């Protein structure tokens, strides 16, 4: 490989001097994304609802690469928590250049049995909190003329699960929001995109995928015939959060093994 090209590529993916907030990063996809951003030079604020061993472990992961990284806590089910988290990150490590809105709530229940409280909870955490995080973080990004806003959606935007109607709807709303904001923010140096995971082998899916009959049925619906690991989302997130993705905005990038087209 031409060494100059290699240098250019490394520079494009470098996040040296950048600060990132990744919500829901105590485990799973969020933890993998937080680590990837730190490996590429970003100072990362990991996030959990409350202090926990899992959050401590995620913080240790990122501090191995970015020692100034920090942990912030807060329940995104609470109104206004998005703005408070952005402020907390600013106080701990500086205003975020990158916000990855990964935290979500998923309730599996037939739609006629979903109480209003569960529907509102999913919409608050999955959609409203993301909107609020973006609102709070954007002004400082625009002032610097550089920023990355990334929501984490779901393959259910395209293939809604019959027992997760509100979850699927909340994720579809994110895709629409990203397209809308991309048109508005285009001249500010801030990109806004949506990462769309498929079926990942995470704690959230462990019980369902522990049923071999169900797991086999789901696997057969995935063209790559495999479940994703959390690290499979990290490369796509890094592209969208770095200068390598500077000309990508308003896009939903599927990391689903082809499930969305199957």
DRENDO-1510 file (C-alpha; in Angstrom, 1 decimal, always signed):
<recs>
REC; n; res; u; v; w
REC; 1; UNK; +0.0; +0.0; +0.0 .
REC; 2; UNK; +1.2; +3.5; -0.8 .
REC; 3; UNK; +2.3; +4.9; +2.6 .
REC; 4; UNK; +0.8; +8.3; +1.8 .
REC; 5; UNK; -2.6; +6.7; +1.2 .
REC; 6; UNK; -2.3; +4.8; +4.4 .
REC; 7; UNK; -1.6; +8.0; +6.3 .
REC; 8; UNK; -4.6; +9.7; +4.6 .
REC; 9; UNK; -6.8; +6.9; +5.7 .
REC; 10; UNK; -5.6; +6.9; +9.3 .
REC; 11; UNK; -6.1; +10.7; +9.4 .
REC; 12; UNK; -9.7; +10.3; +8.1 .
REC; 13; UNK; -10.6; +7.9; +10.8 .
REC; 14; UNK; -8.6; +9.6; +13.6 .
REC; 15; UNK; -10.7; +11.2; +16.4 .
REC; 16; UNK; -7.7; +12.8; +18.2 .
REC; 17; UNK; -8.9; +15.9; +20.0 .
REC; 18; UNK; -12.6; +14.9; +19.7 .
REC; 19; UNK; -15.0; +14.3; +22.6 .
REC; 20; UNK; -17.9; +11.8; +22.4 .
REC; 21; UNK; -20.9; +10.9; +24.4 .
REC; 22; UNK; -22.3; +7.4; +23.8 .
REC; 23; UNK; -25.6; +6.7; +25.7 .
REC; 24; UNK; -26.4; +3.2; +26.9 .
REC; 25; UNK; -22.7; +2.2; +26.7 .
REC; 26; UNK; -22.4; +0.0; +29.8 .
REC; 27; UNK; -22.8; -3.1; +27.6 .
REC; 28; UNK; -23.6; -4.4; +24.2 .
REC; 29; UNK; -23.5; -2.2; +21.1 .
REC; 30; UNK; -23.0; +1.0; +23.0 .
REC; 31; UNK; -20.0; -0.4; +24.8 .
REC; 32; UNK; -18.4; -1.6; +21.6 .
REC; 33; UNK; -18.9; +1.8; +19.9 .
REC; 34; UNK; -17.5; +3.7; +22.9 .
REC; 35; UNK; -14.4; +1.5; +22.8 .
REC; 36; UNK; -13.9; +2.0; +19.1 .
REC; 37; UNK; -14.2; +5.8; +19.3 .
REC; 38; UNK; -11.6; +5.7; +22.2 .
REC; 39; UNK; -9.3; +3.5; +20.2 .
REC; 40; UNK; -9.3; +6.1; +17.5 .
REC; 41; UNK; -8.4; +8.9; +19.8 .
REC; 42; UNK; -11.6; +10.3; +21.2 .
REC; 43; UNK; -12.2; +11.2; +24.8 .
REC; 44; UNK; -15.4; +9.3; +25.6 .
REC; 45; UNK; -18.2; +9.8; +28.1 .
REC; 46; UNK; -19.8; +6.4; +28.7 .
REC; 47; UNK; -23.3; +6.4; +30.1 .
REC; 48; UNK; -25.6; +4.3; +32.1 .
REC; 49; UNK; -28.9; +4.8; +33.9 .
REC; 50; UNK; -27.0; +4.5; +37.2 .
REC; 51; UNK; -23.6; +3.6; +38.6 .
REC; 52; UNK; -22.9; -0.1; +38.1 .
REC; 53; UNK; -20.0; -2.7; +37.7 .
REC; 54; UNK; -20.9; -2.8; +33.9 .
REC; 55; UNK; -20.5; +0.9; +33.6 .
REC; 56; UNK; -17.2; +0.8; +35.5 .
REC; 57; UNK; -15.9; -1.9; +33.1 .
REC; 58; UNK; -16.9; +0.1; +30.1 .
REC; 59; UNK; -15.1; +3.1; +31.5 .
REC; 60; UNK; -12.0; +1.0; +32.0 .
REC; 61; UNK; -12.2; -0.1; +28.4 .
REC; 62; UNK; -12.2; +3.4; +27.0 .
REC; 63; UNK; -9.6; +4.8; +29.6 .
REC; 64; UNK; -7.1; +2.2; +28.3 .
REC; 65; UNK; -7.0; +4.3; +25.1 .
REC; 66; UNK; -8.2; +7.7; +26.3 .
REC; 67; UNK; -7.3; +8.2; +30.0 .
REC; 68; UNK; -9.3; +11.4; +30.3 .
REC; 69; UNK; -12.6; +9.6; +29.6 .
REC; 70; UNK; -15.4; +9.7; +32.1 .
REC; 71; UNK; -18.7; +8.1; +33.0 .
REC; 72; UNK; -22.0; +10.0; +33.3 .
REC; 73; UNK; -25.3; +8.7; +34.7 .
REC; 74; UNK; -29.0; +9.6; +34.2 .
REC; 75; UNK; -32.3; +8.0; +33.3 .
REC; 76; UNK; -33.4; +9.1; +29.8 .
REC; 77; UNK; -37.0; +8.3; +30.8 .
REC; 78; UNK; -36.9; +11.6; +32.7 .
REC; 79; UNK; -38.0; +14.7; +30.8 .
REC; 80; UNK; -35.0; +17.0; +30.2 .
REC; 81; UNK; -32.4; +14.4; +30.9 .
REC; 82; UNK; -30.9; +14.7; +27.4 .
REC; 83; UNK; -29.9; +18.3; +28.0 .
REC; 84; UNK; -28.7; +17.5; +31.5 .
REC; 85; UNK; -26.5; +14.7; +30.2 .
REC; 86; UNK; -24.9; +17.0; +27.6 .
REC; 87; UNK; -24.2; +19.5; +30.3 .
REC; 88; UNK; -22.7; +16.8; +32.5 .
REC; 89; UNK; -20.4; +15.7; +29.7 .
REC; 90; UNK; -19.4; +19.3; +29.1 .
REC; 91; UNK; -18.4; +19.7; +32.7 .
REC; 92; UNK; -16.5; +16.3; +32.8 .
REC; 93; UNK; -14.6; +16.2; +29.5 .
REC; 94; UNK; -15.8; +19.1; +27.4 .
REC; 95; UNK; -18.7; +19.7; +25.0 .
REC; 96; UNK; -19.2; +16.6; +22.9 .
REC; 97; UNK; -18.2; +16.7; +19.2 .
REC; 98; UNK; -19.9; +13.4; +18.7 .
REC; 99; UNK; -23.2; +12.1; +20.2 .
REC; 100; UNK; -24.2; +8.5; +19.7 .
REC; 101; UNK; -27.8; +8.0; +21.0 .
REC; 102; UNK; -27.8; +4.3; +21.6 .
REC; 103; UNK; -29.8; +3.9; +24.8 .
REC; 104; UNK; -33.2; +2.4; +24.3 .
REC; 105; UNK; -36.1; +0.6; +25.9 .
REC; 106; UNK; -37.7; -2.5; +24.3 .
REC; 107; UNK; -40.9; -4.0; +25.5 .
REC; 108; UNK; -42.1; -7.3; +24.0 .
REC; 109; UNK; -45.8; -7.5; +24.2 .
REC; 110; UNK; -48.8; -8.0; +21.8 .
REC; 111; UNK; -50.1; -4.5; +20.8 .
REC; 112; UNK; -53.5; -4.9; +22.4 .
REC; 113; UNK; -51.8; -5.6; +25.7 .
REC; 114; UNK; -49.4; -2.6; +25.7 .
REC; 115; UNK; -50.4; -0.2; +28.5 .
REC; 116; UNK; -50.0; +3.5; +27.8 .
REC; 117; UNK; -47.2; +3.8; +30.4 .
REC; 118; UNK; -45.1; +1.3; +28.4 .
REC; 119; UNK; -45.8; +3.0; +25.1 .
REC; 120; UNK; -44.9; +6.4; +26.5 .
REC; 121; UNK; -41.7; +5.1; +28.1 .
REC; 122; UNK; -40.4; +3.6; +24.8 .
REC; 123; UNK; -41.2; +6.8; +22.9 .
REC; 124; UNK; -39.5; +8.9; +25.5 .
REC; 125; UNK; -36.3; +7.0; +25.7 .
REC; 126; UNK; -36.0; +5.9; +22.1 .
REC; 127; UNK; -37.2; +9.0; +20.3 .
REC; 128; UNK; -37.8; +12.1; +22.5 .
REC; 129; UNK; -34.5; +11.7; +24.5 .
REC; 130; UNK; -32.5; +11.4; +21.2 .
REC; 131; UNK; -34.2; +14.5; +19.9 .
REC; 132; UNK; -33.3; +16.3; +23.2 .
REC; 133; UNK; -29.7; +15.1; +23.1 .
REC; 134; UNK; -29.3; +16.4; +19.6 .
REC; 135; UNK; -30.9; +19.7; +20.4 .
REC; 136; UNK; -28.6; +20.2; +23.4 .
REC; 137; UNK; -25.4; +19.2; +21.7 .
REC; 138; UNK; -25.9; +20.9; +18.3 .
REC; 139; UNK; -25.2; +24.6; +19.1 .
REC; 140; UNK; -21.6; +23.9; +20.3 .
REC; 141; UNK; -21.0; +21.6; +17.3 .
REC; 142; UNK; -22.3; +24.3; +14.9 .
REC; 143; UNK; -20.1; +26.9; +16.6 .
REC; 144; UNK; -17.0; +24.7; +15.9 .
REC; 145; UNK; -18.3; +23.8; +12.4 .
REC; 146; UNK; -17.8; +20.1; +13.2 .
REC; 147; UNK; -20.1; +17.6; +14.7 .
REC; 148; UNK; -21.5; +14.1; +14.4 .
REC; 149; UNK; -25.0; +13.2; +15.5 .
REC; 150; UNK; -25.7; +9.4; +15.3 .
REC; 151; UNK; -28.9; +7.7; +16.3 .
REC; 152; UNK; -29.0; +3.9; +16.7 .
REC; 153; UNK; -32.2; +2.5; +15.2 .
REC; 154; UNK; -33.1; -1.1; +14.4 .
REC; 155; UNK; -33.9; -3.4; +11.6 .
REC; 156; UNK; -37.4; -3.1; +12.9 .
REC; 157; UNK; -37.7; +0.2; +11.1 .
REC; 158; UNK; -38.0; -2.1; +8.0 .
REC; 159; UNK; -39.2; -5.3; +9.5 .
REC; 160; UNK; -41.3; -4.6; +12.6 .
REC; 161; UNK; -41.7; -7.4; +15.0 .
REC; 162; UNK; -45.4; -8.2; +15.7 .
REC; 163; UNK; -44.8; -8.2; +19.5 .
REC; 164; UNK; -42.8; -4.9; +19.6 .
REC; 165; UNK; -45.0; -2.4; +17.8 .
REC; 166; UNK; -44.1; +0.7; +19.8 .
REC; 167; UNK; -40.4; -0.1; +19.8 .
REC; 168; UNK; -40.5; -0.5; +16.0 .
REC; 169; UNK; -42.4; +2.7; +15.6 .
REC; 170; UNK; -40.0; +4.6; +17.8 .
REC; 171; UNK; -37.1; +3.5; +15.7 .
REC; 172; UNK; -38.8; +4.3; +12.4 .
REC; 173; UNK; -39.4; +7.8; +13.8 .
REC; 174; UNK; -35.6; +8.2; +14.3 .
REC; 175; UNK; -35.0; +7.4; +10.6 .
REC; 176; UNK; -37.4; +10.1; +9.6 .
REC; 177; UNK; -35.9; +12.6; +12.1 .
REC; 178; UNK; -32.4; +12.0; +10.7 .
REC; 179; UNK; -33.5; +12.7; +7.2 .
REC; 180; UNK; -35.3; +15.9; +8.3 .
REC; 181; UNK; -32.4; +17.2; +10.3 .
REC; 182; UNK; -29.8; +16.4; +7.6 .
REC; 183; UNK; -31.6; +18.9; +5.3 .
REC; 184; UNK; -31.6; +21.6; +8.0 .
REC; 185; UNK; -28.0; +21.1; +9.3 .
REC; 186; UNK; -26.2; +20.7; +6.0 .
REC; 187; UNK; -24.3; +24.0; +6.1 .
REC; 188; UNK; -23.2; +23.8; +9.7 .
REC; 189; UNK; -20.5; +21.1; +9.4 .
REC; 190; UNK; -22.6; +18.7; +11.4 .
REC; 191; UNK; -23.7; +15.4; +10.0 .
REC; 192; UNK; -26.7; +13.4; +11.3 .
REC; 193; UNK; -27.1; +9.7; +10.5 .
REC; 194; UNK; -28.9; +6.6; +11.7 .
REC; 195; UNK; -27.2; +3.2; +12.4 .
REC; 196; UNK; -29.6; +0.3; +11.9 .
REC; 197; UNK; -28.5; -2.9; +13.7 .
REC; 198; UNK; -30.0; -6.3; +12.9 .
REC; 199; UNK; -30.1; -9.2; +15.3 .
REC; 200; UNK; -27.2; -8.9; +17.6 .
REC; 201; UNK; -26.0; -11.5; +20.2 .
REC; 202; UNK; -26.4; -9.2; +23.2 .
REC; 203; UNK; -27.7; -9.5; +26.7 .
REC; 204; UNK; -31.1; -8.0; +25.5 .
REC; 205; UNK; -31.5; -10.9; +23.0 .
REC; 206; UNK; -30.0; -13.7; +25.0 .
REC; 207; UNK; -33.3; -15.1; +26.3 .
REC; 208; UNK; -35.0; -15.1; +22.9 .
REC; 209; UNK; -32.0; -16.5; +21.1 .
REC; 210; UNK; -31.6; -19.1; +23.8 .
REC; 211; UNK; -34.6; -20.9; +22.3 .
REC; 212; UNK; -33.0; -23.0; +19.5 .
REC; 213; UNK; -36.2; -23.3; +17.4 .
REC; 214; UNK; -36.7; -19.5; +17.5 .
REC; 215; UNK; -33.0; -18.8; +16.9 .
REC; 216; UNK; -32.9; -21.1; +13.9 .
REC; 217; UNK; -36.0; -19.4; +12.4 .
REC; 218; UNK; -34.4; -16.0; +12.9 .
REC; 219; UNK; -31.0; -17.1; +11.5 .
REC; 220; UNK; -32.7; -18.5; +8.4 .
REC; 221; UNK; -34.2; -15.0; +7.7 .
REC; 222; UNK; -30.7; -13.4; +7.6 .
REC; 223; UNK; -28.9; -13.8; +4.3 .
REC; 224; UNK; -25.5; -14.0; +6.1 .
REC; 225; UNK; -27.0; -16.8; +8.3 .
REC; 226; UNK; -25.4; -15.5; +11.5 .
REC; 227; UNK; -26.1; -13.2; +14.4 .
REC; 228; UNK; -24.0; -10.0; +14.8 .
REC; 229; UNK; -21.6; -9.4; +17.6 .
REC; 230; UNK; -21.5; -5.9; +19.3 .
REC; 231; UNK; -18.2; -5.2; +17.6 .
REC; 232; UNK; -19.8; -5.5; +14.2 .
REC; 233; UNK; -21.5; -2.1; +14.8 .
REC; 234; UNK; -18.3; -0.4; +15.8 .
REC; 235; UNK; -16.8; +0.1; +12.3 .
REC; 236; UNK; -19.9; +1.5; +10.8 .
REC; 237; UNK; -20.3; +3.9; +13.7 .
REC; 238; UNK; -16.7; +5.0; +13.4 .
REC; 239; UNK; -17.2; +5.8; +9.7 .
REC; 240; UNK; -20.2; +8.0; +10.5 .
REC; 241; UNK; -18.5; +9.7; +13.5 .
REC; 242; UNK; -15.2; +10.6; +11.8 .
REC; 243; UNK; -13.9; +12.7; +8.9 .
REC; 244; UNK; -14.1; +9.5; +6.8 .
REC; 245; UNK; -17.8; +10.0; +6.8 .
REC; 246; UNK; -17.8; +13.8; +6.3 .
REC; 247; UNK; -19.9; +13.5; +3.1 .
REC; 248; UNK; -22.5; +11.2; +4.5 .
REC; 249; UNK; -25.6; +12.7; +6.1 .
REC; 250; UNK; -29.2; +11.8; +6.3 .
REC; 251; UNK; -28.4; +8.1; +5.8 .
REC; 252; UNK; -29.5; +5.0; +7.5 .
REC; 253; UNK; -26.7; +2.5; +7.5 .
REC; 254; UNK; -27.9; -1.1; +8.0 .
REC; 255; UNK; -25.7; -3.5; +9.9 .
REC; 256; UNK; -28.1; -6.4; +9.7 .
REC; 257; UNK; -26.5; -9.2; +7.6 .
REC; 258; UNK; -28.8; -8.4; +4.8 .
REC; 259; UNK; -32.0; -8.9; +6.9 .
REC; 260; UNK; -33.5; -5.7; +5.7 .
REC; 261; UNK; -33.6; -6.8; +2.1 .
REC; 262; UNK; -34.5; -10.4; +2.7 .
</recs>
